[in-house]
Amino acid sequence: MDDNIALLIINSLIYIFSFFVYQRRIGSIQVGSIIIGLYAVISIGSVYLYSVNEYWDFQEITLFPLLYLYAMLFFSFRPLLLFSTKKIEKVVFPNDFFMRALSCIIFFVYFFFFIQTILSSFSLGDLLNEDVLLSNYSEKGDNIENRGGINVFGVLKVLFADLLWIVFMYNFVKRHMILSIMSLFSIVVAIFTSLAWGSRGGLISVVLEMLIAYFVFKPLMLEKQKKLIKYFAISILSLISVGFFALTFGRFGDSNRYSILEILAYYLSSNFIMFDNYALDPGGCRYGDRVFPLVRLLLGLDTAKDFMSRRDMYPNLKLDDSQFSSFVGEFCIDFGPYFTVIIILFFSCVFMKVFKKDVYDFGDILLGLFLCKILTYGYALFPYAEIGGNIGILYVLFFVFMFKRMKKISVVANGSTSK
């Protein structure tokens, strides 16, 4: 057996073993099950990908980078291993009027974004057409740059993107059915947006967020609600699956170089190989220019305006955001492997302190979903990178504060009523 394949098999067995150890200890499907299971599955894909390596410039596999990546992922996973759904049963809800108002605002933002951007630019019938999806992807950069000004609803859509599932689940468990349908509409618009701009990553992100949101809020649902939401999930998964494969065939279906299976394996599992080959010695350092450019901007440092100018600024890098290296790889490229350890350990301790609580509020849940997004979508790249992503972090922290504030108002109101 080839030594490179053997090392990737060992790496995969470590993740698979970790998954079964975690399941044995927990005894049920938790949020951690989805995240560790995800990395176990894509680690298997990396073995297959390297074994059919005829088209990609993969280097020899060495053991230390794989062990480094596993250690950093373990410390990143660790807070969520404390995030037990049993603590959700006693969750303190925010003020109901606030949540209803927020639900309506999100719906109208996504509704007008849908009318203004999606229907004005694309035909719904073409969103599952392979040729149209390929054209959408090719012209994505031009469409973004030549809109003739700021799309207000597009900006607001980004602001509320991290709230979609938590707002939907709130309305669903509270049995606000009209608001649940309105929230579900916003989620469907997010799916159509990913299709319209040819983004497979956005589609995968919706699937992962849906699974995690379900298992987080499952303890609060009635049996009838659990059955109903499974029908919702099947419908959404069907739409996403058709769109994902239509987009994949549109971009690679006529290729004579590799099969669709090989492309999917590359998309999902190249991160392990790319990290191993380049992340610990990428040939330079971006000094936070991709991961936290907003901080550089506030400090008055030169910052790349977009991904193309960033690649021009750091031409010696062997690995950049055109390849998946996981969020750990992104931090290594921006800060080096030593500072990455310090950063991940620090935030691991911060999140562990949050999730050690006996009772959660919606602010804690939003932080949990925020971390889940980093860990799941982060199999590819850091999802909150660049200026827009950094601002997204500030939005999340703002709503964490608001949920905690509205919790206090709700508790005071309920206390007054009981008297």
C-alpha positions as CSV (number, residue, x, y, z in Angstrom):
1,M,0.0,0.0,0.0
2,D,1.2,3.5,-0.8
3,D,2.5,5.3,2.3
4,N,0.5,8.4,1.5
5,I,-2.8,6.4,1.3
6,A,-1.8,4.6,4.5
7,L,-1.4,7.9,6.4
8,L,-4.7,9.2,5.2
9,I,-6.4,5.9,6.2
10,I,-4.9,6.3,9.7
11,N,-6.1,9.9,9.8
12,S,-9.6,8.8,8.8
13,L,-9.7,6.0,11.4
14,I,-8.8,8.6,14.1
15,Y,-11.9,10.6,13.3
16,I,-14.1,7.5,13.0
17,F,-12.9,6.2,16.3
18,S,-13.5,9.6,17.9
19,F,-17.1,9.6,16.6
20,F,-17.8,6.2,18.0
21,V,-16.2,7.0,21.4
22,Y,-18.3,10.2,21.6
23,Q,-21.5,8.4,20.7
24,R,-20.7,5.7,23.3
25,R,-20.3,8.3,26.0
26,I,-23.3,10.4,25.0
27,G,-25.7,7.6,24.0
28,S,-27.8,9.8,21.7
29,I,-27.4,12.1,18.7
30,Q,-26.2,15.5,19.8
31,V,-24.8,18.5,18.0
32,G,-21.3,17.1,18.5
33,S,-22.4,13.9,16.6
34,I,-23.1,15.9,13.4
35,I,-19.9,17.8,13.5
36,I,-17.5,14.9,14.4
37,G,-19.5,12.7,11.9
38,L,-19.0,15.3,9.2
39,Y,-15.2,15.3,9.6
40,A,-15.2,11.5,9.8
41,V,-17.1,11.2,6.5
42,I,-14.9,13.7,4.6
43,S,-11.8,12.2,6.0
44,I,-12.8,8.9,4.2
45,G,-13.3,11.0,1.0
46,S,-9.7,12.2,1.3
47,V,-8.5,8.6,1.0
48,Y,-10.5,8.1,-2.2
49,L,-9.4,11.4,-3.6
50,Y,-5.7,10.8,-3.2
51,S,-6.1,7.3,-4.6
52,V,-7.5,8.7,-7.9
53,N,-5.0,11.6,-8.0
54,E,-4.3,11.9,-11.7
55,Y,-5.3,15.5,-12.2
56,W,-4.4,17.5,-9.1
57,D,-1.0,18.5,-7.9
58,F,-1.0,16.8,-4.5
59,Q,2.3,16.4,-2.6
60,E,3.4,13.6,-0.3
61,I,1.4,13.2,2.9
62,T,3.2,13.6,6.2
63,L,1.9,12.7,9.7
64,F,2.5,15.8,11.8
65,P,0.2,18.3,9.9
66,L,-2.7,15.8,10.2
67,L,-2.1,15.4,13.9
68,Y,-1.9,19.2,14.3
69,L,-5.2,19.6,12.4
70,Y,-6.9,17.0,14.6
71,A,-5.6,18.6,17.8
72,M,-6.9,22.1,16.7
73,L,-10.2,20.6,15.6
74,F,-10.5,18.8,18.9
75,F,-10.1,21.9,20.9
76,S,-12.5,23.7,18.6
77,F,-15.1,20.9,19.0
78,R,-14.6,20.7,22.8
79,P,-17.0,23.5,23.8
80,L,-19.9,21.9,21.8
81,L,-19.3,18.6,23.5
82,L,-20.7,20.4,26.5
83,F,-23.6,21.8,24.5
84,S,-26.2,19.1,25.6
85,T,-29.7,19.3,24.3
86,K,-30.9,18.2,27.7
87,K,-30.1,21.8,28.9
88,I,-32.4,23.1,26.1
89,E,-35.5,21.8,27.9
90,K,-35.2,24.6,30.5
91,V,-34.3,27.3,28.0
92,V,-35.3,30.9,28.9
93,F,-37.2,32.4,25.9
94,P,-36.8,36.0,24.9
95,N,-39.7,38.4,25.0
96,D,-42.4,37.1,22.6
97,F,-43.3,40.5,21.1
98,F,-39.6,41.1,20.3
99,M,-39.4,37.7,18.5
100,R,-42.6,38.3,16.6
101,A,-41.4,41.7,15.4
102,L,-38.0,40.3,14.5
103,S,-39.7,37.5,12.5
104,C,-41.7,40.0,10.5
105,I,-38.7,42.2,9.8
106,I,-36.7,39.3,8.5
107,F,-39.6,38.1,6.4
108,F,-40.0,41.5,4.7
109,V,-36.3,41.9,4.1
110,Y,-36.1,38.5,2.4
111,F,-39.3,39.0,0.5
112,F,-38.2,42.3,-1.0
113,F,-34.7,40.9,-1.6
114,F,-36.4,38.0,-3.5
115,I,-38.5,40.4,-5.6
116,Q,-35.7,42.9,-6.2
117,T,-32.7,40.6,-6.8
118,I,-33.8,37.1,-7.7
119,L,-36.9,37.7,-9.8
120,S,-35.5,40.7,-11.5
121,S,-32.3,38.9,-12.6
122,F,-33.3,35.2,-13.0
123,S,-36.2,33.0,-14.0
124,L,-37.2,30.6,-11.3
125,G,-37.6,27.9,-14.0
126,D,-33.9,28.4,-14.9
127,L,-32.6,28.0,-11.4
128,L,-32.4,24.2,-11.9
129,N,-31.1,24.4,-15.5
130,E,-27.5,23.3,-15.8
131,D,-26.5,25.7,-18.5
132,V,-28.1,28.7,-16.8
133,L,-26.4,27.8,-13.5
134,L,-23.0,27.6,-15.2
135,S,-23.7,31.1,-16.7
136,N,-24.7,32.4,-13.3
137,Y,-21.5,31.2,-11.7
138,S,-19.3,32.6,-14.5
139,E,-21.0,36.0,-14.4
140,K,-21.3,36.2,-10.5
141,G,-18.4,38.6,-10.1
142,D,-19.7,41.0,-12.8
143,N,-23.3,40.8,-11.3
144,I,-22.0,41.8,-7.9
145,E,-19.8,44.6,-9.0
146,N,-22.2,46.2,-11.5
147,R,-25.4,46.6,-9.6
148,G,-25.2,50.4,-9.8
149,G,-25.1,51.0,-6.0
150,I,-25.7,49.4,-2.7
151,N,-28.5,46.8,-2.5
152,V,-30.1,47.7,0.8
153,F,-32.1,44.5,1.1
154,G,-29.0,42.5,0.2
155,V,-27.1,44.2,3.1
156,L,-30.0,43.5,5.5
157,K,-30.2,39.9,4.3
158,V,-26.6,39.4,5.3
159,L,-27.3,41.0,8.7
160,F,-30.1,38.5,9.4
161,A,-28.5,35.4,7.8
162,D,-27.4,33.8,11.1
163,L,-30.9,34.3,12.6
164,L,-32.9,32.3,10.1
165,W,-33.0,29.0,11.8
166,I,-33.2,30.2,15.4
167,V,-36.2,32.4,14.5
168,F,-37.9,29.7,12.5
169,M,-37.4,27.2,15.4
170,Y,-38.7,29.7,17.9
171,N,-41.9,30.2,16.0
172,F,-42.2,26.5,15.3
173,V,-41.9,25.3,18.9
174,K,-44.1,28.2,20.1
175,R,-46.7,27.1,17.4
176,H,-46.8,30.5,15.7
177,M,-47.7,28.8,12.4
178,I,-48.0,31.9,10.2
179,L,-44.7,33.3,11.5
180,S,-43.2,29.8,11.0
181,I,-44.3,29.8,7.3
182,M,-42.9,33.3,6.9
183,S,-39.6,32.2,8.4
184,L,-39.5,29.1,6.2
185,F,-40.0,31.4,3.2
186,S,-36.9,33.3,4.2
187,I,-34.9,30.1,4.3
188,V,-36.1,29.1,0.9
189,V,-35.0,32.5,-0.5
190,A,-31.6,31.8,0.9
191,I,-31.5,28.5,-1.0
192,F,-32.6,30.3,-4.2
193,T,-30.0,32.9,-3.7
194,S,-27.2,30.3,-3.5
195,L,-28.6,28.7,-6.7
196,A,-28.9,32.1,-8.5
197,W,-25.2,32.9,-7.8
198,G,-24.0,29.4,-8.4
199,S,-22.9,28.7,-4.8
200,R,-22.7,25.1,-3.8
201,G,-21.2,26.1,-0.4
202,G,-24.3,28.1,0.5
203,L,-26.4,25.0,-0.2
204,I,-24.3,22.7,1.9
205,S,-24.4,25.4,4.7
206,V,-28.2,25.3,4.7
207,V,-28.2,21.5,5.1
208,L,-25.8,21.5,8.0
209,E,-27.5,24.4,9.7
210,M,-30.9,22.7,9.3
211,L,-29.6,19.4,10.9
212,I,-28.0,21.2,13.8
213,A,-31.0,23.5,14.4
214,Y,-33.3,20.4,14.5
215,F,-31.2,18.5,17.1
216,V,-30.8,21.7,19.2
217,F,-34.5,22.4,19.4
218,K,-35.8,18.8,19.3
219,P,-36.3,18.6,23.1
220,L,-38.8,21.5,22.9
221,M,-41.0,19.9,20.2
222,L,-44.1,17.8,20.5
223,E,-44.2,14.5,18.7
224,K,-46.5,15.9,16.1
225,Q,-44.1,18.8,15.5
226,K,-41.2,16.4,15.0
227,K,-43.1,14.5,12.3
228,L,-44.1,17.8,10.6
229,I,-40.6,19.2,10.6
230,K,-39.3,16.0,9.0
231,Y,-41.6,16.7,6.0
232,F,-40.2,20.2,5.8
233,A,-36.6,18.9,6.0
234,I,-37.3,16.3,3.2
235,S,-38.7,19.0,1.0
236,I,-35.8,21.4,1.6
237,L,-33.2,18.6,1.1
238,S,-34.9,17.5,-2.2
239,L,-34.7,21.1,-3.5
240,I,-31.1,21.5,-2.4
241,S,-30.0,18.1,-3.8
242,V,-31.5,18.8,-7.2
243,G,-29.9,22.3,-7.2
244,F,-26.5,21.0,-6.0
245,F,-26.2,18.3,-8.6
246,A,-27.6,20.6,-11.4
247,L,-24.9,23.1,-10.5
248,T,-22.2,20.5,-10.3
249,F,-23.2,19.0,-13.7
250,G,-23.5,22.5,-15.2
251,R,-19.9,23.3,-14.2
252,F,-18.2,19.9,-14.7
253,G,-20.7,17.6,-16.5
254,D,-18.9,18.0,-19.9
255,S,-15.4,17.4,-18.5
256,N,-13.4,14.5,-19.9
257,R,-10.7,14.8,-17.3
258,Y,-12.6,13.6,-14.2
259,S,-15.9,12.1,-13.1
260,I,-18.5,13.9,-11.1
261,L,-17.7,11.6,-8.1
262,E,-14.1,12.8,-8.2
263,I,-15.2,16.4,-8.3
264,L,-17.5,15.9,-5.3
265,A,-14.7,14.2,-3.4
266,Y,-12.4,17.1,-4.3
267,Y,-14.9,19.6,-3.1
268,L,-15.6,17.9,0.2
269,S,-12.3,16.2,1.1
270,S,-9.4,18.1,-0.4
271,N,-9.1,20.1,2.8
272,F,-7.2,17.4,4.6
273,I,-4.7,17.0,1.7
274,M,-4.2,20.7,1.1
275,F,-3.8,21.4,4.8
276,D,-1.2,18.6,5.1
277,N,0.7,19.7,2.0
278,Y,0.8,23.5,2.6
279,A,-0.9,25.0,5.6
280,L,1.9,24.8,8.1
281,D,4.4,26.2,5.6
282,P,2.4,28.2,3.1
283,G,5.3,30.3,1.8
284,G,4.3,33.5,3.5
285,C,1.9,35.1,6.0
286,R,-1.2,37.3,5.4
287,Y,-1.1,38.8,8.9
288,G,-4.9,38.5,9.3
289,D,-5.7,40.1,5.9
290,R,-8.4,37.4,5.2
291,V,-9.5,36.2,8.6
292,F,-9.8,39.6,10.3
293,P,-9.3,42.3,7.8
294,L,-11.8,44.6,9.6
295,V,-9.3,44.8,12.5
296,R,-6.5,45.7,10.1
297,L,-8.7,48.3,8.5
298,L,-9.5,49.9,11.9
299,L,-5.7,49.9,12.7
300,G,-5.0,51.8,9.4
301,L,-3.1,48.9,7.8
302,D,-3.2,48.0,4.1
303,T,-6.0,45.6,3.4
304,A,-6.9,43.8,0.3
305,K,-10.3,44.9,-1.1
306,D,-11.3,41.5,-2.5
307,F,-9.9,38.0,-3.1
308,M,-8.2,38.9,-6.4
309,S,-6.3,41.8,-5.0
310,R,-5.4,39.7,-1.9
311,R,-3.8,37.1,-4.2
312,D,-1.9,39.8,-5.9
313,M,-0.7,41.2,-2.5
314,Y,0.6,37.7,-1.4
315,P,1.9,36.1,-4.7
316,N,4.3,33.8,-2.9
317,L,1.7,31.8,-1.0
318,K,1.5,28.1,-2.0
319,L,-2.1,28.0,-0.5
320,D,-4.8,30.6,-0.5
321,D,-8.6,30.8,-0.4
322,S,-8.9,29.4,-3.9
323,Q,-8.4,26.0,-2.2
324,F,-10.1,24.5,0.8
325,S,-7.8,24.1,3.8
326,S,-10.4,24.3,6.6
327,F,-10.8,27.2,8.9
328,V,-7.7,26.0,10.9
329,G,-5.7,26.3,7.6
330,E,-7.0,29.8,7.1
331,F,-5.8,30.8,10.6
332,C,-2.4,29.2,10.0
333,I,-1.9,31.1,6.7
334,D,-2.9,34.4,8.4
335,F,-1.2,34.0,11.8
336,G,1.2,31.1,11.5
337,P,0.8,27.7,13.3
338,Y,2.0,28.9,16.7
339,F,-0.3,31.8,17.0
340,T,-3.1,29.7,15.7
341,V,-2.8,27.4,18.6
342,I,-3.0,30.3,21.0
343,I,-6.1,31.8,19.3
344,I,-8.0,28.5,19.1
345,L,-7.2,27.6,22.7
346,F,-8.3,31.0,23.9
347,F,-11.7,30.9,22.1
348,S,-12.2,27.3,23.1
349,C,-11.9,28.4,26.8
350,V,-14.3,31.3,26.2
351,F,-17.0,29.0,24.6
352,M,-16.5,26.3,27.2
353,K,-17.4,28.8,29.9
354,V,-20.6,29.8,28.0
355,F,-21.7,26.2,27.5
356,K,-21.0,25.0,31.1
357,K,-24.3,26.7,32.2
358,D,-27.1,24.5,33.5
359,V,-29.7,26.6,31.7
360,Y,-29.4,28.3,28.4
361,D,-31.0,31.4,27.0
362,F,-31.4,32.2,23.3
363,G,-28.2,34.2,23.4
364,D,-26.3,31.1,24.4
365,I,-28.1,29.1,21.7
366,L,-27.2,31.7,19.0
367,L,-23.5,31.4,20.1
368,G,-23.8,27.7,19.8
369,L,-25.2,27.9,16.3
370,F,-22.5,30.5,15.5
371,L,-19.7,28.1,16.6
372,C,-21.4,25.2,14.7
373,K,-21.3,27.2,11.5
374,I,-17.6,27.9,12.0
375,L,-17.0,24.1,12.5
376,T,-19.3,22.8,9.8
377,Y,-18.9,25.2,6.9
378,G,-15.3,25.6,8.2
379,Y,-14.5,22.2,6.8
380,A,-13.8,24.3,3.7
381,L,-12.8,27.9,4.7
382,F,-13.5,30.3,7.6
383,P,-17.1,31.4,7.0
384,Y,-16.7,34.8,8.7
385,A,-13.6,35.9,6.7
386,E,-13.2,39.2,4.8
387,I,-14.9,42.5,5.7
388,G,-18.5,41.2,5.2
389,G,-17.8,38.1,7.4
390,N,-16.2,40.2,10.1
391,I,-19.3,42.5,10.2
392,G,-21.4,39.3,10.4
393,I,-19.5,38.4,13.6
394,L,-20.5,41.8,15.0
395,Y,-24.1,41.2,14.0
396,V,-24.1,37.9,15.8
397,L,-22.7,39.4,19.0
398,F,-25.3,42.2,18.8
399,F,-28.2,39.8,18.6
400,V,-26.6,37.7,21.4
401,F,-26.8,40.8,23.5
402,M,-30.4,41.5,22.4
403,F,-31.6,38.0,23.1
404,K,-30.1,38.2,26.6
405,R,-31.6,41.6,27.1
406,M,-35.0,40.5,25.9
407,K,-34.7,37.4,28.2
408,K,-34.5,39.8,31.2
409,I,-37.5,41.7,30.0
410,S,-39.4,38.5,29.5
411,V,-38.5,37.2,33.0
412,V,-39.6,40.5,34.6
413,A,-42.8,40.5,32.6
414,N,-43.7,37.0,33.6
415,G,-42.9,37.7,37.2
416,S,-45.2,40.7,37.2
417,T,-47.9,38.7,35.6
418,S,-47.6,35.9,38.2
419,K,-48.1,38.4,41.0
